[in-house]
Amino acid sequence: MEQITKKNFQSNLDNIINVTKLLDIKIDEPFKIQFFNHKEPYDLLWYKMTENGLMYGYNETGDYYHKSDALEGLLIGKHQIVKI
């Protein structure tokens, strides 16, 4: 198995599309997440799924430049599972 690096990584758009279908969202559609340990979603934190993965920002129409890493990386094919 070839190690995935910054130079050879390519986002897996098919996986991203499958995840958007599972979550019943569209690519580039802003949404919020209600975490299980909070009664309400964070007022100022917005998310959207893009062709580059799950991004988040601090308003509905602003820049989404923060990325999640671990789970999102597995879903888009950036990270790999190594079986022992």
N, C-alpha and C positions, 0 to 999 in steps of 0.2 A: 504494500500500500504506500503510495506517495504521500509524503507529509504535505499538508496544506500550509502555504505561506502567504504573506502579503502579495508576493509577486504572481503566484499562480491561482489565488482564490477568485472564484466567480460565483456570484450569488445564484442560488437555484430558484428561479422564478416559478417553476412548477410547484415547488414546495410552498412558496409564499402564497400562491393562488389557492392551494389546498387549505392552508391555515385560514385565509380570509373566508373561505366558504364555511369552514368549521365554526368560526366565530361570528358568522353572519354579518360581515363587514365588507366594504369595498376597498380596493387599493386607493390610497390618498384620502380616505374618509376619516375626518377627525372623530375621536371618541375618547371617553374616559374609562377608567378601570375602577371598579369598587373592590377594594381588597377585603378579604374575609374578616379581617380584624378591625375594620372601620365601618361605621354605620352609613356613611356617605362617601362618594368619590371625592378625591381632592379637588377643590374648586378651581385651582389654578393650573392643574397639570393635565395636558391633553396628549393623546397618542394618535398615531396613524401608522398603518402598514404601508410601506413604500416598496419599490422594486429593490431597494437596498436593505430591507428588513424593517423591524419594528423601531420606530422613532418616537421620541417624545419632546414636547416643548411646553411653554408656559402660557400659551393662549391659543385659541382656536385657529386663528389665521396667521400666527407668527411662524418664525423659523423652527423647524423640527430638526435639530442638529445633534441631539443626544441619542445614543444607541444603548439598547440593552445588550448584554453579552452572552451569558452561558446558554440558557434555554433557546433564546432567539438564534444564537449561533448554530445550535444543533438543528433547529427547524429549517434554516436556510442553507444548511450544508457547509457552513464555515468551520464548525468544530466537528470532530469525529469521535465515535465511541470506539474504544480499544478494549476488546474482550480478553480477559485473562484466562 
